[in-house]
């Protein structure tokens, strides 16, 4: 299988995603007070709605073009964190188990994306027009991460139970 992996060799320090790591750490150590967290959730959910509207209109609304997922990622993360804090211990255990698969999902998701693009949707970068059309499809953009999560979560959790693979999947 020929995988394109040029996008995963970028060092973290030069990554445009450095802000995600910094803000994620600040949220983890409770840097933001409750009021600031609520404001960030509102801004994040507004950003998510604007992104959805932009995608549904295929980017034709100039006001919303090129909105970064940074704001709604923060909002969703804070919202889930608040839900977990107010939940019972049983619900927290489920979130803890699922979050234990996140690093493995992060590492393996490009391969699932590549396989899905090629074998499910029949689009590769070699066939640029069909690939570009697929990449601009809002249903594809929002369903692929969910499908990938549903495929990889049980696989990662299973691999973490096997002694030999437990070492490689933290």
C-alpha positions as MATLAB code, in Angstrom:
seq = 'XXXXXXXXXXXXXXXXXXXXXXXXXXXXXXXXXXXXXXXXXXXXXXXXXXXXXXXXXXXXXXXXXXXXXXXXXXXXXXXXXXXXXXXXXXXXXXXXXXXXXXXXXXXXXXXXXXXXXXXXXXXXXXXXXXXXXXXXXXXXXXXXXXXXXXXXXXXXXXXXXXXXXXXXXX';
ca = [
       0.000    0.000    0.000;
       1.404    3.356   -0.978;
       0.776    5.874    1.803;
       1.543    9.555    1.535;
       3.173   10.413    4.863;
       4.881   13.693    4.060;
       2.449   15.588    6.308;
       3.353   13.671    9.477;
       7.088   14.348    9.422;
       6.827   18.011   10.452;
       8.470   18.792   13.807;
       6.080   19.941   16.532;
       7.949   23.178   17.255;
       7.414   24.421   13.691;
       3.861   23.115   13.455;
       0.954   25.458   12.861;
      -0.863   23.323   15.452;
       1.366   24.449   18.320;
      -1.495   26.617   19.648;
      -3.626   23.492   20.171;
      -0.976   21.987   22.447;
      -0.466   25.217   24.400;
      -4.177   25.935   24.954;
      -4.835   22.238   25.679;
      -2.211   22.392   28.412;
      -3.668   25.639   29.819;
      -7.123   24.052   29.946;
      -5.718   20.905   31.584;
      -4.086   22.922   34.393;
      -7.258   25.042   34.884;
      -5.619   28.299   33.789;
      -8.960   29.797   32.696;
     -11.573   30.715   35.302;
     -15.204   29.598   34.920;
     -16.343   32.826   33.203;
     -13.489   32.670   30.683;
     -14.298   29.021   29.985;
     -17.957   29.826   29.279;
     -16.907   32.657   26.947;
     -14.527   30.284   25.113;
     -17.310   27.687   24.809;
     -19.697   30.289   23.335;
     -17.048   31.543   20.908;
     -16.182   27.950   19.973;
     -19.780   26.892   19.362;
     -20.393   30.061   17.309;
     -17.300   29.251   15.268;
     -18.534   25.673   14.762;
     -21.929   26.876   13.537;
     -20.293   29.371   11.155;
     -18.013   26.619    9.828;
     -20.975   24.320    9.253;
     -22.870   27.062    7.408;
     -19.782   27.805    5.304;
     -19.349   24.132    4.446;
     -23.007   23.662    3.568;
     -22.704   26.515    1.079;
     -19.362   25.143   -0.218;
     -17.443   28.220    0.936;
     -19.485   30.648   -1.168;
     -20.159   32.975    1.763;
     -17.045   35.146    1.701;
     -17.452   36.275    5.316;
     -16.888   32.743    6.640;
     -14.107   31.536    4.343;
     -10.945   30.036    5.818;
     -12.148   29.864    9.415;
      -9.716   27.845   11.453;
     -10.912   24.885   13.586;
      -8.878   26.262   16.497;
     -11.754   28.126   18.164;
     -14.359   25.387   17.939;
     -11.819   22.769   19.029;
     -11.266   24.742   22.224;
     -15.018   25.145   22.723;
     -15.752   21.441   22.238;
     -12.862   20.413   24.509;
     -14.042   22.741   27.280;
     -17.651   21.614   26.879;
     -16.688   17.943   27.206;
     -14.452   18.787   30.183;
     -17.356   20.544   31.951;
     -19.725   17.641   31.227;
     -17.210   15.150   32.647;
     -16.669   17.279   35.766;
     -20.418   17.275   36.480;
     -20.952   13.587   35.642;
     -21.076   10.554   37.882;
     -18.085    8.255   38.292;
     -19.518    5.688   35.822;
     -19.665    8.267   33.031;
     -16.173    9.529   33.890;
     -14.818    5.979   33.575;
     -16.223    5.734   30.031;
     -14.614    9.050   29.055;
     -11.350    7.955   30.650;
     -11.348    4.684   28.718;
     -12.174    6.404   25.434;
      -9.599    9.145   25.981;
      -6.992    6.435   26.505;
      -7.334    5.619   22.806;
      -6.793    9.191   21.604;
      -3.028    8.993   21.006;
      -3.359    5.773   19.021;
      -6.188    7.299   16.982;
      -4.102   10.408   16.364;
      -1.173    8.318   15.147;
      -3.202    5.967   12.941;
      -5.883    8.285   11.526;
      -3.891    9.320    8.406;
      -3.718    5.675    7.349;
      -7.478    5.188    7.799;
      -8.124    8.415    5.861;
      -5.896    7.168    3.057;
      -7.566    3.753    2.958;
     -11.061    5.250    3.067;
     -10.259    7.738    0.308;
      -8.812    5.073   -1.937;
     -10.983    2.014   -1.320;
     -14.328    3.432   -0.161;
     -14.543    6.665   -2.132;
     -12.201    5.731   -5.000;
     -10.421    9.072   -4.886;
      -6.681    9.569   -4.677;
      -4.432   12.562   -5.180;
      -3.406   10.992   -8.499;
      -6.951   11.665   -9.752;
      -6.916   15.256   -8.580;
     -10.352   16.430   -9.768;
     -12.273   13.605   -8.095;
     -10.077   13.922   -4.997;
     -10.678   17.677   -4.778;
     -14.406   17.190   -5.252;
     -14.417   14.656   -2.406;
     -12.386   16.946   -0.123;
     -14.915   19.749   -0.657;
     -17.914   17.594    0.162;
     -19.311   18.689    3.579;
     -20.771   15.258    4.312;
     -17.371   13.660    3.719;
     -15.571   16.274    5.847;
     -17.790   15.737    8.872;
     -18.403   12.006    8.565;
     -14.828   10.817    7.977;
     -13.535   11.767   11.466;
     -16.548   10.111   13.093;
     -16.175    6.950   11.010;
     -12.440    6.896   11.735;
     -13.081    7.249   15.478;
     -15.629    4.437   15.420;
     -13.221    2.166   13.510;
     -10.043    2.933   15.452;
     -11.319    3.192   19.047;
     -12.148   -0.505   19.504;
      -8.986   -1.506   17.626;
      -6.758    0.682   19.818;
      -8.465   -0.435   23.037;
      -8.059   -4.066   21.971;
      -4.398   -3.587   21.077;
      -3.794   -2.003   24.497;
      -4.923   -5.270   26.134;
      -2.416   -7.412   24.245;
       0.893   -7.632   26.084;
       3.105   -7.341   22.998;
       1.363   -4.301   21.478;
       0.746   -2.536   24.816;
       4.365   -1.365   24.754;
       3.923    0.427   21.425;
       0.490    1.938   22.111;
       0.607    4.043   25.266;
];
